């Protein structure tokens, strides 16, 4: 299994890029899963639906399934922030690629998605796990980098770079990150 993180601040284009990469990798016959970091308070359930009612009644876990889909909602008794590795362990493990959106502080190899227009700083100078920078404004990068700089508007080139460098995304990693 290969795992690539996509780190960047809100508004940088991570979700759009990951969405495009899913289609491009699937088009190459690869199975793709996604782990997405959400801020506390998010909800995927709809008020009034059976699963929502069960959860609202106090169920610790609600698993809903059909012939085409399965969803598990788990309530934490105490506020908890599961690690990205714990969330990856929840996956079935049969994906060729897992794209991780968010978790910018994780020890996963990652691509930094950056737009100058967000006004947010770059992360690559402080994060040795950034293997490439994906941006629509390479001329505005505030610091030189040895990482490849990829075009945010060319998802095909980003997908090709991932495939060409797939050995760098092996999971579990062959080297231990500090």
WOFEN-V11681 format. One record per pair of residues at least 12 apart in sequence whose ideal C-beta (glycine too) atoms are under 6 Angstrom apart, sorted by sequence separation. I is the first residue (numbers start at 0). GAP is how many residues later the second one is. If there is no record, write none. Layout:
I|GAP  I|GAP
//
This chain:
5|12  111|12  50|13  60|13  132|14  59|15  131|15  131|16  132|16  133|16  135|16  134|17  135|17  54|18  111|18  124|18  131|18  133|18  83|19  109|19  108|20  109|20  110|21  111|21  112|21  113|21  114|21  115|21  123|21  83|22  108|22  110|23  115|24  133|24  130|37  34|52  32|58  108|59  108|60  32|62  30|64  30|65  31|65  32|65  33|65  34|65  35|65  36|65  29|66  36|66  29|67  106|70  24|72  17|81  17|83  13|87  0|94  1|95  2|95  3|95  4|95  5|95  16|96  6|97  13|99  12|100  11|101  11|102  4|103  6|103  11|103  7|104  2|105  4|105  5|105  6|105  7|105  7|106  11|106  5|107  10|107  8|109  8|111  20|134  19|135  23|135  20|138  12|139  1|164  3|165  2|166  1|167  2|168  0|170
//
